[in-house]
Amino acid sequence: MQEHEIEERLDVLEKKVEDLAAELQDVKNHGEEEPKLIPGAEFDFVPSAPQKVIARGVAKIIRVGKAPDDLGLSAREWELLSADGDEHA
């Protein structure tokens, strides 16, 4: 490797160090921000999922009946379901 090639690489590295130092200073000034995700890179953190809203309530069953026949079950499947329900009744 020739001297001018080494100097070019050194210049590129120095520029990269300056950019990283400026980015670090921005992060320090703005507090904690969400980390930038780099496509194809592996990260050691798991981003938090949005909170789930859980609604609780009371329900009253007022009627149980046969479901419509057009739900995609064959007559044999309906017979099996009916037989299972009769055993537990």
PDB file as gemmi writes it, atoms N, CA and C in Angstrom:
CRYST1    1.000    1.000    1.000  90.00  90.00  90.00 P 1                      
ATOM      1  N   MET A   1       0.851  -1.165   0.000  1.00  0.00           N  
ATOM      2  CA  MET A   1       0.000   0.000   0.000  1.00  0.00           C  
ATOM      3  C   MET A   1       0.905   1.239   0.000  1.00  0.00           C  
ATOM      4  N   GLN A   2       0.549   2.167  -0.842  1.00  0.00           N  
ATOM      5  CA  GLN A   2       1.386   3.345  -0.967  1.00  0.00           C  
ATOM      6  C   GLN A   2       0.981   4.403   0.060  1.00  0.00           C  
ATOM      7  N   GLU A   3       1.862   5.339   0.223  1.00  0.00           N  
ATOM      8  CA  GLU A   3       1.675   6.362   1.245  1.00  0.00           C  
ATOM      9  C   GLU A   3       0.415   7.202   1.009  1.00  0.00           C  
ATOM     10  N   HIS A   4       0.131   7.556  -0.228  1.00  0.00           N  
ATOM     11  CA  HIS A   4      -1.060   8.386  -0.494  1.00  0.00           C  
ATOM     12  C   HIS A   4      -2.357   7.607  -0.224  1.00  0.00           C  
ATOM     13  N   GLU A   5      -2.340   6.290  -0.440  1.00  0.00           N  
ATOM     14  CA  GLU A   5      -3.517   5.474  -0.125  1.00  0.00           C  
ATOM     15  C   GLU A   5      -3.755   5.434   1.379  1.00  0.00           C  
ATOM     16  N   ILE A   6      -2.672   5.329   2.133  1.00  0.00           N  
ATOM     17  CA  ILE A   6      -2.790   5.327   3.593  1.00  0.00           C  
ATOM     18  C   ILE A   6      -3.336   6.665   4.073  1.00  0.00           C  
ATOM     19  N   GLU A   7      -2.859   7.744   3.506  1.00  0.00           N  
ATOM     20  CA  GLU A   7      -3.332   9.076   3.884  1.00  0.00           C  
ATOM     21  C   GLU A   7      -4.819   9.246   3.555  1.00  0.00           C  
ATOM     22  N   GLU A   8      -5.241   8.721   2.409  1.00  0.00           N  
ATOM     23  CA  GLU A   8      -6.666   8.809   2.046  1.00  0.00           C  
ATOM     24  C   GLU A   8      -7.519   8.037   3.045  1.00  0.00           C  
ATOM     25  N   ARG A   9      -7.090   6.853   3.399  1.00  0.00           N  
ATOM     26  CA  ARG A   9      -7.848   6.056   4.380  1.00  0.00           C  
ATOM     27  C   ARG A   9      -7.870   6.746   5.740  1.00  0.00           C  
ATOM     28  N   LEU A  10      -6.759   7.336   6.124  1.00  0.00           N  
ATOM     29  CA  LEU A  10      -6.694   8.050   7.391  1.00  0.00           C  
ATOM     30  C   LEU A  10      -7.643   9.246   7.388  1.00  0.00           C  
ATOM     31  N   ASP A  11      -7.718   9.953   6.264  1.00  0.00           N  
ATOM     32  CA  ASP A  11      -8.643  11.083   6.155  1.00  0.00           C  
ATOM     33  C   ASP A  11     -10.098  10.625   6.295  1.00  0.00           C  
ATOM     34  N   VAL A  12     -10.421   9.495   5.658  1.00  0.00           N  
ATOM     35  CA  VAL A  12     -11.778   8.955   5.749  1.00  0.00           C  
ATOM     36  C   VAL A  12     -12.099   8.567   7.192  1.00  0.00           C  
ATOM     37  N   LEU A  13     -11.157   7.924   7.866  1.00  0.00           N  
ATOM     38  CA  LEU A  13     -11.362   7.526   9.257  1.00  0.00           C  
ATOM     39  C   LEU A  13     -11.520   8.746  10.171  1.00  0.00           C  
ATOM     40  N   GLU A  14     -10.710   9.764   9.955  1.00  0.00           N  
ATOM     41  CA  GLU A  14     -10.828  10.979  10.761  1.00  0.00           C  
ATOM     42  C   GLU A  14     -12.190  11.639  10.560  1.00  0.00           C  
ATOM     43  N   LYS A  15     -12.666  11.673   9.327  1.00  0.00           N  
ATOM     44  CA  LYS A  15     -13.988  12.249   9.038  1.00  0.00           C  
ATOM     45  C   LYS A  15     -15.076  11.440   9.738  1.00  0.00           C  
ATOM     46  N   LYS A  16     -14.965  10.131   9.726  1.00  0.00           N  
ATOM     47  CA  LYS A  16     -15.945   9.261  10.375  1.00  0.00           C  
ATOM     48  C   LYS A  16     -15.959   9.496  11.884  1.00  0.00           C  
ATOM     49  N   VAL A  17     -14.767   9.646  12.483  1.00  0.00           N  
ATOM     50  CA  VAL A  17     -14.676   9.910  13.915  1.00  0.00           C  
ATOM     51  C   VAL A  17     -15.333  11.251  14.242  1.00  0.00           C  
ATOM     52  N   GLU A  18     -15.128  12.257  13.427  1.00  0.00           N  
ATOM     53  CA  GLU A  18     -15.764  13.561  13.637  1.00  0.00           C  
ATOM     54  C   GLU A  18     -17.282  13.439  13.551  1.00  0.00           C  
ATOM     55  N   ASP A  19     -17.772  12.706  12.566  1.00  0.00           N  
ATOM     56  CA  ASP A  19     -19.223  12.518  12.415  1.00  0.00           C  
ATOM     57  C   ASP A  19     -19.811  11.796  13.626  1.00  0.00           C  
ATOM     58  N   LEU A  20     -19.131  10.757  14.085  1.00  0.00           N  
ATOM     59  CA  LEU A  20     -19.620  10.012  15.245  1.00  0.00           C  
ATOM     60  C   LEU A  20     -19.583  10.867  16.510  1.00  0.00           C  
ATOM     61  N   ALA A  21     -18.561  11.679  16.661  1.00  0.00           N  
ATOM     62  CA  ALA A  21     -18.476  12.563  17.822  1.00  0.00           C  
ATOM     63  C   ALA A  21     -19.606  13.591  17.795  1.00  0.00           C  
ATOM     64  N   ALA A  22     -19.910  14.134  16.624  1.00  0.00           N  
ATOM     65  CA  ALA A  22     -21.013  15.094  16.500  1.00  0.00           C  
ATOM     66  C   ALA A  22     -22.349  14.415  16.802  1.00  0.00           C  
ATOM     67  N   GLU A  23     -22.533  13.188  16.325  1.00  0.00           N  
ATOM     68  CA  GLU A  23     -23.767  12.450  16.591  1.00  0.00           C  
ATOM     69  C   GLU A  23     -23.906  12.151  18.086  1.00  0.00           C  
ATOM     70  N   LEU A  24     -22.810  11.796  18.726  1.00  0.00           N  
ATOM     71  CA  LEU A  24     -22.828  11.538  20.162  1.00  0.00           C  
ATOM     72  C   LEU A  24     -23.193  12.801  20.931  1.00  0.00           C  
ATOM     73  N   GLN A  25     -22.652  13.914  20.512  1.00  0.00           N  
ATOM     74  CA  GLN A  25     -22.969  15.179  21.175  1.00  0.00           C  
ATOM     75  C   GLN A  25     -24.444  15.523  21.002  1.00  0.00           C  
ATOM     76  N   ASP A  26     -25.001  15.273  19.818  1.00  0.00           N  
ATOM     77  CA  ASP A  26     -26.432  15.517  19.586  1.00  0.00           C  
ATOM     78  C   ASP A  26     -27.288  14.657  20.502  1.00  0.00           C  
ATOM     79  N   VAL A  27     -26.911  13.404  20.659  1.00  0.00           N  
ATOM     80  CA  VAL A  27     -27.666  12.496  21.525  1.00  0.00           C  
ATOM     81  C   VAL A  27     -27.601  12.983  22.970  1.00  0.00           C  
ATOM     82  N   LYS A  28     -26.433  13.419  23.406  1.00  0.00           N  
ATOM     83  CA  LYS A  28     -26.286  13.928  24.774  1.00  0.00           C  
ATOM     84  C   LYS A  28     -27.115  15.191  24.972  1.00  0.00           C  
ATOM     85  N   ASN A  29     -27.176  16.041  23.969  1.00  0.00           N  
ATOM     86  CA  ASN A  29     -27.928  17.298  24.079  1.00  0.00           C  
ATOM     87  C   ASN A  29     -29.431  17.075  24.077  1.00  0.00           C  
ATOM     88  N   HIS A  30     -29.898  16.129  23.312  1.00  0.00           N  
ATOM     89  CA  HIS A  30     -31.339  15.918  23.165  1.00  0.00           C  
ATOM     90  C   HIS A  30     -31.881  14.862  24.114  1.00  0.00           C  
ATOM     91  N   GLY A  31     -31.077  14.342  24.985  1.00  0.00           N  
ATOM     92  CA  GLY A  31     -31.552  13.305  25.903  1.00  0.00           C  
ATOM     93  C   GLY A  31     -31.664  11.978  25.189  1.00  0.00           C  
ATOM     94  N   GLU A  32     -32.425  11.088  25.795  1.00  0.00           N  
ATOM     95  CA  GLU A  32     -32.573   9.766  25.209  1.00  0.00           C  
ATOM     96  C   GLU A  32     -33.589   9.795  24.077  1.00  0.00           C  
ATOM     97  N   GLU A  33     -33.203   9.283  22.960  1.00  0.00           N  
ATOM     98  CA  GLU A  33     -34.085   9.132  21.809  1.00  0.00           C  
ATOM     99  C   GLU A  33     -34.130   7.657  21.466  1.00  0.00           C  
ATOM    100  N   GLU A  34     -35.075   7.304  20.642  1.00  0.00           N  
ATOM    101  CA  GLU A  34     -35.121   5.921  20.191  1.00  0.00           C  
ATOM    102  C   GLU A  34     -33.884   5.646  19.346  1.00  0.00           C  
ATOM    103  N   PRO A  35     -33.269   4.514  19.545  1.00  0.00           N  
ATOM    104  CA  PRO A  35     -32.068   4.210  18.765  1.00  0.00           C  
ATOM    105  C   PRO A  35     -32.398   4.086  17.279  1.00  0.00           C  
ATOM    106  N   LYS A  36     -31.469   4.487  16.467  1.00  0.00           N  
ATOM    107  CA  LYS A  36     -31.646   4.367  15.023  1.00  0.00           C  
ATOM    108  C   LYS A  36     -31.442   2.909  14.637  1.00  0.00           C  
ATOM    109  N   LEU A  37     -32.372   2.371  13.894  1.00  0.00           N  
ATOM    110  CA  LEU A  37     -32.278   0.973  13.472  1.00  0.00           C  
ATOM    111  C   LEU A  37     -31.593   0.900  12.126  1.00  0.00           C  
ATOM    112  N   ILE A  38     -30.605   0.075  12.057  1.00  0.00           N  
ATOM    113  CA  ILE A  38     -29.847  -0.109  10.830  1.00  0.00           C  
ATOM    114  C   ILE A  38     -30.305  -1.411  10.193  1.00  0.00           C  
ATOM    115  N   PRO A  39     -30.804  -1.373   8.961  1.00  0.00           N  
ATOM    116  CA  PRO A  39     -31.274  -2.604   8.316  1.00  0.00           C  
ATOM    117  C   PRO A  39     -30.177  -3.647   8.247  1.00  0.00           C  
ATOM    118  N   GLY A  40     -30.532  -4.871   8.607  1.00  0.00           N  
ATOM    119  CA  GLY A  40     -29.601  -5.982   8.522  1.00  0.00           C  
ATOM    120  C   GLY A  40     -28.668  -6.114   9.711  1.00  0.00           C  
ATOM    121  N   ALA A  41     -28.750  -5.187  10.680  1.00  0.00           N  
ATOM    122  CA  ALA A  41     -27.885  -5.255  11.852  1.00  0.00           C  
ATOM    123  C   ALA A  41     -28.615  -5.953  12.991  1.00  0.00           C  
ATOM    124  N   GLU A  42     -27.849  -6.543  13.903  1.00  0.00           N  
ATOM    125  CA  GLU A  42     -28.429  -7.189  15.070  1.00  0.00           C  
ATOM    126  C   GLU A  42     -28.285  -6.250  16.262  1.00  0.00           C  
ATOM    127  N   PHE A  43     -29.340  -6.175  17.083  1.00  0.00           N  
ATOM    128  CA  PHE A  43     -29.336  -5.290  18.233  1.00  0.00           C  
ATOM    129  C   PHE A  43     -29.596  -6.098  19.496  1.00  0.00           C  
ATOM    130  N   ASP A  44     -29.065  -5.607  20.626  1.00  0.00           N  
ATOM    131  CA  ASP A  44     -29.190  -6.300  21.897  1.00  0.00           C  
ATOM    132  C   ASP A  44     -30.383  -5.822  22.711  1.00  0.00           C  
ATOM    133  N   PHE A  45     -31.307  -5.138  22.118  1.00  0.00           N  
ATOM    134  CA  PHE A  45     -32.458  -4.646  22.870  1.00  0.00           C  
ATOM    135  C   PHE A  45     -33.741  -5.108  22.208  1.00  0.00           C  
ATOM    136  N   VAL A  46     -34.803  -5.080  22.985  1.00  0.00           N  
ATOM    137  CA  VAL A  46     -36.121  -5.413  22.467  1.00  0.00           C  
ATOM    138  C   VAL A  46     -36.987  -4.170  22.623  1.00  0.00           C  
ATOM    139  N   PRO A  47     -37.459  -3.587  21.543  1.00  0.00           N  
ATOM    140  CA  PRO A  47     -38.291  -2.397  21.684  1.00  0.00           C  
ATOM    141  C   PRO A  47     -39.584  -2.740  22.413  1.00  0.00           C  
ATOM    142  N   SER A  48     -40.062  -1.809  23.182  1.00  0.00           N  
ATOM    143  CA  SER A  48     -41.284  -2.065  23.951  1.00  0.00           C  
ATOM    144  C   SER A  48     -42.493  -2.058  23.021  1.00  0.00           C  
ATOM    145  N   ALA A  49     -43.413  -2.938  23.303  1.00  0.00           N  
ATOM    146  CA  ALA A  49     -44.642  -3.021  22.521  1.00  0.00           C  
ATOM    147  C   ALA A  49     -45.642  -2.021  23.077  1.00  0.00           C  
ATOM    148  N   PRO A  50     -46.536  -1.526  22.240  1.00  0.00           N  
ATOM    149  CA  PRO A  50     -47.553  -0.619  22.763  1.00  0.00           C  
ATOM    150  C   PRO A  50     -48.414  -1.321  23.804  1.00  0.00           C  
ATOM    151  N   GLN A  51     -48.858  -0.564  24.790  1.00  0.00           N  
ATOM    152  CA  GLN A  51     -49.652  -1.154  25.847  1.00  0.00           C  
ATOM    153  C   GLN A  51     -50.998  -1.609  25.298  1.00  0.00           C  
ATOM    154  N   LYS A  52     -51.462  -2.733  25.830  1.00  0.00           N  
ATOM    155  CA  LYS A  52     -52.753  -3.260  25.425  1.00  0.00           C  
ATOM    156  C   LYS A  52     -53.828  -2.676  26.324  1.00  0.00           C  
ATOM    157  N   VAL A  53     -54.961  -2.394  25.736  1.00  0.00           N  
ATOM    158  CA  VAL A  53     -56.094  -1.921  26.515  1.00  0.00           C  
ATOM    159  C   VAL A  53     -56.955  -3.130  26.835  1.00  0.00           C  
ATOM    160  N   ILE A  54     -57.138  -3.381  28.107  1.00  0.00           N  
ATOM    161  CA  ILE A  54     -57.947  -4.515  28.535  1.00  0.00           C  
ATOM    162  C   ILE A  54     -59.242  -3.959  29.113  1.00  0.00           C  
ATOM    163  N   ALA A  55     -60.340  -4.363  28.507  1.00  0.00           N  
ATOM    164  CA  ALA A  55     -61.648  -3.927  28.994  1.00  0.00           C  
ATOM    165  C   ALA A  55     -62.344  -5.121  29.628  1.00  0.00           C  
ATOM    166  N   ARG A  56     -62.785  -4.952  30.828  1.00  0.00           N  
ATOM    167  CA  ARG A  56     -63.475  -6.024  31.532  1.00  0.00           C  
ATOM    168  C   ARG A  56     -64.938  -5.623  31.692  1.00  0.00           C  
ATOM    169  N   GLY A  57     -65.798  -6.618  31.687  1.00  0.00           N  
ATOM    170  CA  GLY A  57     -67.222  -6.339  31.838  1.00  0.00           C  
ATOM    171  C   GLY A  57     -67.974  -7.589  32.235  1.00  0.00           C  
ATOM    172  N   VAL A  58     -69.255  -7.425  32.397  1.00  0.00           N  
ATOM    173  CA  VAL A  58     -70.127  -8.530  32.766  1.00  0.00           C  
ATOM    174  C   VAL A  58     -71.106  -8.730  31.620  1.00  0.00           C  
ATOM    175  N   ALA A  59     -71.328  -9.999  31.260  1.00  0.00           N  
ATOM    176  CA  ALA A  59     -72.254 -10.310  30.179  1.00  0.00           C  
ATOM    177  C   ALA A  59     -73.263 -11.338  30.676  1.00  0.00           C  
ATOM    178  N   LYS A  60     -74.430 -11.298  30.092  1.00  0.00           N  
ATOM    179  CA  LYS A  60     -75.485 -12.245  30.444  1.00  0.00           C  
ATOM    180  C   LYS A  60     -75.870 -12.991  29.172  1.00  0.00           C  
ATOM    181  N   ILE A  61     -75.799 -14.329  29.216  1.00  0.00           N  
ATOM    182  CA  ILE A  61     -76.197 -15.140  28.072  1.00  0.00           C  
ATOM    183  C   ILE A  61     -77.707 -15.284  28.139  1.00  0.00           C  
ATOM    184  N   ILE A  62     -78.375 -14.838  27.080  1.00  0.00           N  
ATOM    185  CA  ILE A  62     -79.843 -14.899  27.097  1.00  0.00           C  
ATOM    186  C   ILE A  62     -80.398 -15.976  26.175  1.00  0.00           C  
ATOM    187  N   ARG A  63     -79.566 -16.490  25.273  1.00  0.00           N  
ATOM    188  CA  ARG A  63     -80.067 -17.521  24.377  1.00  0.00           C  
ATOM    189  C   ARG A  63     -78.909 -18.275  23.758  1.00  0.00           C  
ATOM    190  N   VAL A  64     -79.043 -19.576  23.646  1.00  0.00           N  
ATOM    191  CA  VAL A  64     -78.088 -20.420  22.947  1.00  0.00           C  
ATOM    192  C   VAL A  64     -78.882 -21.188  21.908  1.00  0.00           C  
ATOM    193  N   GLY A  65     -78.440 -21.115  20.670  1.00  0.00           N  
ATOM    194  CA  GLY A  65     -79.178 -21.800  19.613  1.00  0.00           C  
ATOM    195  C   GLY A  65     -78.230 -22.326  18.560  1.00  0.00           C  
ATOM    196  N   LYS A  66     -78.798 -23.014  17.614  1.00  0.00           N  
ATOM    197  CA  LYS A  66     -78.018 -23.582  16.522  1.00  0.00           C  
ATOM    198  C   LYS A  66     -77.518 -22.450  15.622  1.00  0.00           C  
ATOM    199  N   ALA A  67     -76.290 -22.569  15.219  1.00  0.00           N  
ATOM    200  CA  ALA A  67     -75.696 -21.570  14.336  1.00  0.00           C  
ATOM    201  C   ALA A  67     -76.224 -21.769  12.919  1.00  0.00           C  
ATOM    202  N   PRO A  68     -76.103 -20.775  12.073  1.00  0.00           N  
ATOM    203  CA  PRO A  68     -76.543 -20.920  10.678  1.00  0.00           C  
ATOM    204  C   PRO A  68     -75.778 -22.045   9.977  1.00  0.00           C  
ATOM    205  N   ASP A  69     -76.414 -22.654   9.012  1.00  0.00           N  
ATOM    206  CA  ASP A  69     -75.808 -23.774   8.289  1.00  0.00           C  
ATOM    207  C   ASP A  69     -74.751 -23.338   7.278  1.00  0.00           C  
ATOM    208  N   ASP A  70     -74.647 -22.068   7.002  1.00  0.00           N  
ATOM    209  CA  ASP A  70     -73.713 -21.608   5.975  1.00  0.00           C  
ATOM    210  C   ASP A  70     -72.356 -21.186   6.561  1.00  0.00           C  
ATOM    211  N   LEU A  71     -71.927 -21.831   7.635  1.00  0.00           N  
ATOM    212  CA  LEU A  71     -70.654 -21.476   8.249  1.00  0.00           C  
ATOM    213  C   LEU A  71     -69.479 -22.286   7.719  1.00  0.00           C  
ATOM    214  N   GLY A  72     -69.701 -23.115   6.726  1.00  0.00           N  
ATOM    215  CA  GLY A  72     -68.605 -23.845   6.120  1.00  0.00           C  
ATOM    216  C   GLY A  72     -68.372 -25.212   6.726  1.00  0.00           C  
ATOM    217  N   LEU A  73     -69.254 -25.692   7.604  1.00  0.00           N  
ATOM    218  CA  LEU A  73     -69.108 -27.028   8.162  1.00  0.00           C  
ATOM    219  C   LEU A  73     -70.002 -27.988   7.398  1.00  0.00           C  
ATOM    220  N   SER A  74     -69.512 -29.196   7.232  1.00  0.00           N  
ATOM    221  CA  SER A  74     -70.321 -30.201   6.546  1.00  0.00           C  
ATOM    222  C   SER A  74     -71.388 -30.727   7.505  1.00  0.00           C  
ATOM    223  N   ALA A  75     -72.354 -31.447   6.967  1.00  0.00           N  
ATOM    224  CA  ALA A  75     -73.410 -32.031   7.793  1.00  0.00           C  
ATOM    225  C   ALA A  75     -72.807 -32.981   8.834  1.00  0.00           C  
ATOM    226  N   ARG A  76     -71.778 -33.731   8.446  1.00  0.00           N  
ATOM    227  CA  ARG A  76     -71.125 -34.662   9.383  1.00  0.00           C  
ATOM    228  C   ARG A  76     -70.447 -33.899  10.532  1.00  0.00           C  
ATOM    229  N   GLU A  77     -69.800 -32.782  10.209  1.00  0.00           N  
ATOM    230  CA  GLU A  77     -69.162 -31.982  11.258  1.00  0.00           C  
ATOM    231  C   GLU A  77     -70.203 -31.420  12.221  1.00  0.00           C  
ATOM    232  N   TRP A  78     -71.368 -31.009  11.693  1.00  0.00           N  
ATOM    233  CA  TRP A  78     -72.439 -30.529  12.564  1.00  0.00           C  
ATOM    234  C   TRP A  78     -72.933 -31.653  13.476  1.00  0.00           C  
ATOM    235  N   GLU A  79     -73.026 -32.867  12.923  1.00  0.00           N  
ATOM    236  CA  GLU A  79     -73.465 -34.006  13.742  1.00  0.00           C  
ATOM    237  C   GLU A  79     -72.472 -34.268  14.880  1.00  0.00           C  
ATOM    238  N   LEU A  80     -71.179 -34.207  14.547  1.00  0.00           N  
ATOM    239  CA  LEU A  80     -70.165 -34.424  15.577  1.00  0.00           C  
ATOM    240  C   LEU A  80     -70.234 -33.344  16.659  1.00  0.00           C  
ATOM    241  N   LEU A  81     -70.427 -32.104  16.247  1.00  0.00           N  
ATOM    242  CA  LEU A  81     -70.546 -31.021  17.227  1.00  0.00           C  
ATOM    243  C   LEU A  81     -71.789 -31.197  18.085  1.00  0.00           C  
ATOM    244  N   SER A  82     -72.879 -31.599  17.473  1.00  0.00           N  
ATOM    245  CA  SER A  82     -74.117 -31.805  18.221  1.00  0.00           C  
ATOM    246  C   SER A  82     -73.962 -32.968  19.195  1.00  0.00           C  
ATOM    247  N   ALA A  83     -73.283 -34.044  18.767  1.00  0.00           N  
ATOM    248  CA  ALA A  83     -73.076 -35.191  19.649  1.00  0.00           C  
ATOM    249  C   ALA A  83     -72.201 -34.812  20.825  1.00  0.00           C  
ATOM    250  N   ASP A  84     -71.165 -34.008  20.602  1.00  0.00           N  
ATOM    251  CA  ASP A  84     -70.294 -33.551  21.700  1.00  0.00           C  
ATOM    252  C   ASP A  84     -71.092 -32.708  22.685  1.00  0.00           C  
ATOM    253  N   GLY A  85     -71.944 -31.865  22.200  1.00  0.00           N  
ATOM    254  CA  GLY A  85     -72.733 -30.996  23.071  1.00  0.00           C  
ATOM    255  C   GLY A  85     -73.759 -31.776  23.860  1.00  0.00           C  
ATOM    256  N   ASP A  86     -74.325 -32.871  23.285  1.00  0.00           N  
ATOM    257  CA  ASP A  86     -75.345 -33.665  23.968  1.00  0.00           C  
ATOM    258  C   ASP A  86     -74.735 -34.443  25.129  1.00  0.00           C  
ATOM    259  N   GLU A  87     -73.471 -34.889  24.982  1.00  0.00           N  
ATOM    260  CA  GLU A  87     -72.820 -35.663  26.035  1.00  0.00           C  
ATOM    261  C   GLU A  87     -72.584 -34.818  27.286  1.00  0.00           C  
ATOM    262  N   HIS A  88     -72.309 -33.553  27.104  1.00  0.00           N  
ATOM    263  CA  HIS A  88     -71.998 -32.681  28.239  1.00  0.00           C  
ATOM    264  C   HIS A  88     -73.234 -32.070  28.869  1.00  0.00           C  
ATOM    265  N   ALA A  89     -74.370 -32.228  28.262  1.00  0.00           N  
ATOM    266  CA  ALA A  89     -75.594 -31.604  28.776  1.00  0.00           C  
ATOM    267  C   ALA A  89     -76.211 -32.416  29.899  1.00  0.00           C  
TER     268      ALA A  89                                                      
END                                                                             
